[in-house]
Amino acid sequence: MKRLTPLGDDPAYVDRYVAIRNRKHLAVRNQLIAAHTFVEERYDELNEAIADDTLRLMAVDGRATPIKVALRACYEGATQPLRDLKKAIIAAQPKRLLKYCPMCGTTIHSTFDHYLPAVRFPEFAVHPLNLVPCCSKCNSTKDDDWLTPAGRRQYLHAFSDEIPDETFVRVTLHEEDAMLGVGARFSLVRPNGIEASTWALINSHFDRLHLLERYAELSNDEIAEVLSDCRIFIDAGGLDVRQFLGHRAKERFGIHGRNHWRAVLMQALAAHENLDSWLEGT
Ligand SMILES: [Zn+2]
């Protein structure tokens, strides 16, 4: 996982909202036009909270309540400006980064998560920093409890949380009985350089989205695929399979960050003493 690039502010975020709003039915549009100052204020507040790293202090604003249906309607229906906004958010990302969901790293993004839940913060239904491209599993697993009872954030915010450039996703490989398979167990290990608050946030993100369990479930297939690629490499005359795997892992670390589970897995395979015997298996 790597931080996503926030959408540029030309056109301004609030102008994108206005373009979407203006495509809605008259009744919705008029309600939102009457409340425009409120929405503008809230956009400023959110932009500042993200810039100052005080996102956790964003409070629900009662002024949204009477117009919540109209505000949320902005994210419903495929208006052209909404389609353009979604496309622009995706286009702002470096190539290949979104091959994997930025929240879990397991599969391609297919939807958008409202980081600040739309039920509580309907005014941010189409705010570009509140629309995180992600997979449907993450979107449905992440609940509206974005804060702990003590007011700490529970999930990493893909546009603003810088993931420390240190390895904390670890894997142990083990041979599984009877089926010549290789299994993997993932864990989080705190590196010395990570602050307690950052570490708590990373832990909570992994825990709430069940990431270690999801990686373990996927790893059998992933290992089989990697070993198959290695055999193809060897059959084609490749000599140093460990180096081949190591290079592939490194390339993925470069794109998806040091804690991308697939790359962690490849690196562990490359270094494992049993690799040669696993490659001889069928
Ligand atoms: Zn995901």
Boltz pocket constraint, residues with backbone or C-beta under 6 A from the ligand:
constraints:
  - pocket:
      binder: B
      contacts: [[A, 101], [A, 102], [A, 103], [A, 104], [A, 105], [A, 106], [A, 107], [A, 134], [A, 135], [A, 136], [A, 137], [A, 138], [A, 139]]
      max_distance: 6.0
